[in-house]
Amino acid sequence: MILVSAILIGYFYNQLPDKLPIYFNWPSKDKNGFGEKDLLWTSPIICGIIGIAIFKLNQYPWIFNYPTDLKPEDAEINYRIATKMLRIINLIIGFTCFVLTLFSILAAQDKLNGLDRFLFPTLPILLFAPIIYYLIKTYRVNKKLKAD
């Protein structure tokens, strides 16, 4: 999705005005929320770096912090839960990058029609819901493993 965001920017770049709404916080954004169209590239770059870092981190689940002390026999299931959570979070980061890019392009072309009012409040929920879900799941799995 991050690559699609970059392709989208490249496709529409020459059609965009020099100043357009930027939906992420950046120091060169003016007080009205507008920035140079070159700022659109920061979203895929930053999200790409975060995505690669999470992908790399996901290869070493034994270095994560877990809510309980892991016994060797319980480690595999906890590792699976943690790596799945990071894959979901990585997908959400890619989706967020795509949405920020798409909405900036649509707003620059006056085609947004209020979509941002609905979707932007849900992005933090999308990011934190899997974390909460997987923490609860880990807690329940470990509680069940201790009971056995």
MOVEN-V471601 format. One record per residue. N is the residue number from 0. RES is the residue in one small letter. OMEGA is omega in whole degrees, 0 to 359 (NA if undefined). NEAR is the number of other C-alpha atoms within 10 Angstrom. Layout:
# MOVEN-V471601
<<N	RES	OMEGA	NEAR> <N	RES	OMEGA	NEAR>>
This chain:
# MOVEN-V471601
<<0	m	177	17> <1	i	177	23> <2	l	177	14> <3	v	177	15> <4	s	179	23> <5	a	177	19> <6	i	178	13> <7	l	177	15> <8	i	180	22> <9	g	181	13> <10	y	185	11> <11	f	189	10> <12	y	183	15> <13	n	180	10> <14	q	184	12> <15	l	174	18> <16	p	181	12> <17	d	177	13> <18	k	179	16> <19	l	180	22> <20	p	178	21> <21	i	186	25> <22	y	173	20> <23	f	185	16> <24	n	181	8> <25	w	186	12> <26	p	183	7> <27	s	176	11> <28	k	181	18> <29	d	185	13> <30	k	178	7> <31	n	178	8> <32	g	180	15> <33	f	177	18> <34	g	177	20> <35	e	182	16> <36	k	176	20> <37	d	179	12> <38	l	178	17> <39	l	182	25> <40	w	183	14> <41	t	181	15> <42	s	177	22> <43	p	180	25> <44	i	181	15> <45	i	179	13> <46	c	177	19> <47	g	178	19> <48	i	178	12> <49	i	180	15> <50	g	178	22> <51	i	179	13> <52	a	178	12> <53	i	177	16> <54	f	180	15> <55	k	179	10> <56	l	182	15> <57	n	179	19> <58	q	182	10> <59	y	185	11> <60	p	181	18> <61	w	178	15> <62	i	179	10> <63	f	170	12> <64	n	179	9> <65	y	184	16> <66	p	178	10> <67	t	173	10> <68	d	183	10> <69	l	171	14> <70	k	181	9> <71	p	181	7> <72	e	180	9> <73	d	188	14> <74	a	186	15> <75	e	181	14> <76	i	177	12> <77	n	177	20> <78	y	179	20> <79	r	180	11> <80	i	183	16> <81	a	181	21> <82	t	177	19> <83	k	178	15> <84	m	180	19> <85	l	176	20> <86	r	178	15> <87	i	179	15> <88	i	177	20> <89	n	176	21> <90	l	180	16> <91	i	177	20> <92	i	176	21> <93	g	178	22> <94	f	179	19> <95	t	177	24> <96	c	179	25> <97	f	181	22> <98	v	179	20> <99	l	180	20> <100	t	182	26> <101	l	182	17> <102	f	176	20> <103	s	179	24> <104	i	179	25> <105	l	179	17> <106	a	178	20> <107	a	180	20> <108	q	182	13> <109	d	179	9> <110	k	186	11> <111	l	175	15> <112	n	175	9> <113	g	179	9> <114	l	183	12> <115	d	180	16> <116	r	180	10> <117	f	190	9> <118	l	184	13> <119	f	176	15> <120	p	181	10> <121	t	182	11> <122	l	176	16> <123	p	177	12> <124	i	178	10> <125	l	181	16> <126	l	185	17> <127	f	180	12> <128	a	179	13> <129	p	179	17> <130	i	179	16> <131	i	180	12> <132	y	183	12> <133	y	173	16> <134	l	177	17> <135	i	179	12> <136	k	179	14> <137	t	179	20> <138	y	181	16> <139	r	180	12> <140	v	181	16> <141	n	176	20> <142	k	179	12> <143	k	180	10> <144	l	178	11> <145	k	179	10> <146	a	182	7> <147	d	NA	6>>
